[in-house]
Amino acid sequence: MEQAQVRPFPLLLLTRELRDNIYDMLLLSHREAPSIPENSGLRRGPGDYDQETFEDCNFYPTEALDSPTSSLQLSCRQIHDEVQDAISRLQTLAKLPYKLDCILVDEVELHPTWLSLPAFQSEIPKLEVDFRLFGHVKGNLSAWRGGCGGPPTMVWCLFYLLDRFLLRGPDFLSSVKQNKKIMLGELAVNVLTPSAVPPNGFKDQRCGPLLDGSRKGLMSPETLLGLMTDMMGYLLGRSRHTASYATLVFERIRRITFHLDGEERKHWDLTTMKPDCC
């Protein structure tokens, strides 16, 4: 018996109100954050992607990046314009979510995963980035250890992650020749406390990031927040190590905030700052 062919539903036969509801549902959709690092999908680690940087910690996803509305916007001009109207409306209401999840594994690996990417745009009002801690330091291999006169390896990797987003857009591994020139209203970094205290407890915050190999357990969220705000202050201070990265940040981002479990702890308004070496 021959099976009946399934025909695509003609979206334009629906009323505009119903179509707008569909657009909103797609734009506001998101995926769940990986419960453990092993569930974050296939990754391309250092040496697996073409790089001229020192990204020893960054493990980027290999899956093709797509937004939930990209196929709709390619279907016809009317639907494309309606989707753009929906994007503009949600942006005006500050409801359009761009969210990135970053897992920090054993203080040596960083796994970024997009949870919400409504549309590919050059101007993004707000990017929310969650940082979650997993594992523990093995010996003295923490990437937060100080470098040879410069910042720790993890600081460089965070710089490069931000650099890739601002120059290449959400597809971190796309060609830098296709400069997307991303403009960001606010970069909101949120450090999340694990739902359960690790068996070995959190590390003694007084030990700091310089390891002697004797500390056990997971870095505390407060420690990570302190390291990251120090890192951002170092970047915005435009030392000889970071001047080129800071220039890009000042050009492309208007505001940077740091949070612990959603509570703001530190912020920089880059529109009012007058850094050296502008």
Disulfide bonds with the S-S distance in Angstrom:
none
